[in-house]
Amino acid sequence: MIIDLQFHSVYSDGYLNPKDLARFVASRNVKVAALTDHNTLAGINEFKEHCQRYNIKVINGLELYCRYKRKTINILWYNFDDKNEKLLGILEETRKRRYLMVKKALLRLKKRGFRLNVDEILSEFKHYIPINRLAEKITKNHFNYSKIFKEVRIKNKFVKTLREEDILGVLFFNKKSDRLNESYINVERVVELKKEIGGQLIFCHPGKYNKYAGDIILKLRDMGVDGLEVLSPHHTVGAVMHAQFLAETLDMIASGGSDFHRFEEGENFKIRSFDDWFKIDSKYLRRIKEIIS
């Protein structure tokens, strides 16, 4: 059975609304899906409603920006109580903190000479503010886009078009003092809440940036994290094999998700999304029934 336990919508950093996302999921013959927007549940009910039309089973999902000791990691949470006041309170707390962080970042950009209306930009976001959406608002102004292009060309004179990472680098990662971090939640806090409202916690794409180095997986498991995202487009074949080995050795759930955000645009892109070749069959994932049943 084809499943996909990581999608993102316009309510975080994805580019499809829940209705169009449900249609896309159905076109890929996915039978069980989870919308895992970052630090928000705003799109879940809408996604469920539209997936019902295609007989797609939807499980509650959420991707949280977390901190474990001095490391930053992402945690996927499935099958929780999405009406729980404590959970909603934590998400609102991260939203407010993120709002203030973004406001400070925008004011810094103004000091650097970018043309933008801080209050106008902030007023367009009702949920957790994703960095890619923020960059889009800023670069709609041609002056800002040209300024970024010039800064990128200083480092690489052969650049002809700006990539998203170029834009984000100039705006929010230009130097340490300009860095726009996410609004993180301590993993311990998430684990404690899971004991109250249930569900499964999964370490998201642990092979990305080699986040599973050292004994972090063992430590997280002992704390109460239930599994690892084994099948992910962020993983090399070697990373998939290693994550699978860890899940087996440590008796953890193995999950999988395409981490779909958008279609690639342009006539030269023959593969427009990972779903053109990346399929997640539940039979390869140990203990996955604990999530999808």
C-alpha positions in Angstrom: 0.0 0.0 0.0 1.3 3.4 -1.0 1.5 5.9 1.9 3.0 9.3 2.4 3.4 10.8 5.8 4.9 14.2 5.1 3.2 16.9 3.0 3.2 20.6 3.4 0.6 23.1 2.4 0.3 26.9 2.0 -0.4 27.0 5.7 3.3 26.6 6.2 6.1 26.5 3.6 4.2 24.4 0.9 2.7 25.9 -2.3 -0.6 24.0 -2.7 -3.7 24.6 -0.7 -5.3 21.6 1.0 -7.8 21.1 -1.7 -5.2 20.9 -4.5 -2.9 18.9 -2.3 -5.6 16.3 -1.8 -6.1 16.1 -5.5 -2.4 15.6 -6.0 -2.2 12.9 -3.3 -5.0 11.1 -5.0 -3.3 11.3 -8.4 -0.3 9.5 -6.9 -2.5 6.6 -5.6 -1.6 7.3 -2.0 -4.0 5.5 0.4 -2.8 7.0 3.7 -1.5 10.6 4.0 -0.5 13.1 6.7 -0.4 16.9 6.3 2.6 17.9 8.4 2.8 21.7 8.3 5.4 23.3 10.4 4.2 24.4 13.9 0.6 24.8 12.8 -2.6 22.7 12.5 -4.4 25.3 10.5 -4.8 23.1 7.4 -5.6 19.7 8.9 -9.4 19.9 8.8 -9.5 21.3 5.3 -7.1 18.5 4.1 -9.2 15.8 5.7 -12.4 17.1 4.1 -11.0 17.1 0.6 -9.2 13.7 1.0 -12.5 12.1 2.0 -13.7 12.6 -1.6 -10.9 10.4 -2.8 -11.2 7.8 0.0 -7.8 8.7 1.3 -7.2 8.0 5.0 -5.8 11.1 6.8 -4.0 10.9 10.1 -3.2 13.9 12.2 0.3 15.2 11.5 2.6 18.0 12.5 6.3 18.9 12.0 7.9 20.7 14.9 11.1 22.6 15.0 12.8 21.2 18.1 15.9 21.6 20.2 17.7 18.7 21.9 20.5 20.0 24.0 22.6 22.0 21.6 21.2 20.4 18.4 18.3 21.6 16.3 16.1 18.8 14.9 12.7 18.3 13.3 10.2 16.0 14.9 7.1 14.6 13.2 4.1 13.9 15.4 1.2 11.7 14.3 -2.2 10.6 15.8 -2.3 13.3 18.5 -5.4 15.0 19.9 -5.5 18.1 17.6 -8.0 19.8 20.0 -5.8 19.6 23.0 -5.4 23.0 24.7 -1.8 22.5 25.8 -0.7 21.6 22.3 -2.6 24.6 20.8 -1.0 26.8 23.5 2.5 25.6 22.6 1.9 26.2 18.9 0.6 29.7 19.6 3.6 30.4 21.8 6.0 29.4 18.9 3.9 31.6 16.5 4.2 34.7 18.7 7.9 34.1 19.3 8.5 33.6 15.6 6.5 36.8 14.8 8.9 38.9 17.0 11.9 37.2 15.6 10.8 38.0 12.0 9.9 41.5 12.9 13.5 42.1 14.2 14.9 40.5 11.0 12.8 42.7 8.8 14.0 45.8 10.7 17.6 44.7 10.2 16.9 44.4 6.5 15.6 47.9 6.4 18.8 49.1 8.0 20.7 47.3 5.3 18.9 49.3 2.6 16.1 46.9 1.6 12.8 48.6 0.8 9.9 47.0 2.7 6.9 47.8 4.9 7.4 45.7 8.0 3.9 46.0 9.3 2.3 45.3 5.9 4.4 42.1 5.5 3.6 40.8 9.0 -0.1 41.5 8.6 -0.2 38.9 5.7 0.7 36.0 8.0 -1.9 34.5 10.4 0.1 31.4 11.2 3.7 30.4 11.8 5.8 32.5 9.4 7.8 30.3 6.9 11.0 31.7 5.7 10.4 31.1 2.0 7.0 33.0 2.1 8.8 35.8 3.8 11.5 36.0 1.1 8.8 36.0 -1.6 7.1 39.1 0.0 10.5 40.9 0.1 11.6 40.0 -3.4 8.4 41.1 -5.0 10.0 44.5 -4.9 12.3 44.7 -7.9 14.8 46.9 -6.1 15.2 44.3 -3.4 15.6 41.5 -5.9 18.3 43.4 -7.8 20.1 44.2 -4.5 20.2 40.5 -3.6 21.4 39.7 -7.1 24.3 42.2 -6.9 25.3 40.8 -3.5 25.3 37.2 -4.8 27.3 38.3 -7.9 30.0 39.7 -5.7 30.7 36.2 -4.4 30.1 34.5 -7.8 30.2 36.6 -10.9 29.0 33.7 -13.1 25.5 33.6 -11.4 22.8 34.3 -14.0 19.7 33.4 -12.0 18.9 33.4 -8.3 18.1 30.2 -6.5 16.0 30.2 -3.4 19.0 29.4 -1.2 20.9 32.4 -2.7 18.0 34.7 -1.7 17.6 33.2 1.8 21.4 33.4 2.3 21.6 37.1 1.6 18.4 38.0 3.5 18.6 35.8 6.6 22.0 34.1 6.8 24.4 36.9 5.6 26.3 36.8 8.9 25.7 35.5 12.4 24.0 38.7 13.5 21.5 38.5 10.6 20.5 34.9 11.1 16.8 34.2 11.4 16.4 31.0 13.4 13.2 29.0 13.8 11.1 29.1 17.0 12.2 25.9 18.6 10.5 23.7 21.2 12.5 21.6 23.6 12.1 17.9 22.7 11.5 17.1 26.4 8.4 19.2 26.4 7.0 17.5 23.4 7.7 14.0 24.8 5.9 15.0 28.1 2.9 16.2 26.2 2.8 13.1 24.1 2.3 11.1 27.3 -0.9 13.0 27.8 -2.4 13.2 24.4 -0.9 10.2 22.6 0.5 9.7 19.2 3.9 8.8 17.8 7.0 11.0 17.6 9.3 10.4 14.6 12.8 11.9 14.1 12.4 13.7 10.8 14.9 13.0 8.0 17.7 12.1 10.4 20.2 11.6 7.6 19.9 15.2 6.5 23.1 16.9 7.6 24.0 13.6 9.3 21.8 14.5 12.3 22.0 10.9 13.6 25.7 11.1 14.4 26.8 10.0 17.8 24.2 8.5 20.3 21.4 11.0 19.6 19.0 8.3 18.3 19.5 6.2 21.4 19.0 9.2 23.7 15.8 10.3 21.9 14.4 6.7 21.9 15.1 6.5 25.7 13.3 9.8 26.1 10.2 8.6 24.3 10.7 9.3 20.6 9.1 6.4 18.8 10.7 6.2 15.4 12.8 7.4 12.5 11.8 8.7 9.1 13.7 6.1 7.0 12.4 6.8 3.5 13.0 10.5 2.7 14.2 12.3 -0.5 16.7 14.0 1.8 18.4 10.6 2.3 21.0 9.0 0.1 20.7 5.2 -0.4 23.3 4.8 2.3 21.4 7.0 4.7 18.2 5.0 4.1 20.1 1.8 4.8 21.6 3.2 8.0 18.3 4.6 9.3 16.7 1.3 8.5 19.4 -0.5 10.5 19.0 1.8 13.4 15.2 1.4 13.5 15.6 -2.4 13.5 18.4 -2.4 16.1 16.7 0.0 18.4 13.2 -1.4 17.9 11.8 1.8 16.6 9.1 2.6 14.0 10.3 3.2 10.5 8.3 5.8 8.6 8.5 7.6 5.2 7.4 10.8 3.6 8.1 12.7 0.3 8.3 16.1 2.1 6.4 17.5 -0.8 6.2 21.3 -1.0 5.9 22.3 -4.6 6.2 21.4 -8.3 9.4 22.5 -10.0 8.6 25.0 -12.7 10.3 25.3 -16.1 10.5 23.3 -19.3 13.8 21.8 -18.5 12.5 20.1 -15.4 11.4 16.6 -16.5 11.0 15.5 -12.9 8.7 18.1 -11.3 8.5 16.5 -7.9 10.0 13.6 -5.9 6.7 11.8 -6.4 7.5 11.2 -10.0 9.9 8.5 -8.9 9.8 8.3 -5.1 7.1 5.9 -3.9 6.7 4.8 -0.2 5.3 1.3 0.2 4.2 0.5 3.7 5.5 -3.1 3.4 9.1 -1.8 3.7 8.5 0.1 7.0 8.7 -1.8 10.3 5.9 -1.2 12.8 4.3 1.4 10.5 0.9 0.0 11.3 1.2 1.7 14.7 0.8 4.9 12.8 -1.4 4.1 9.9 -3.9 1.6 11.3 
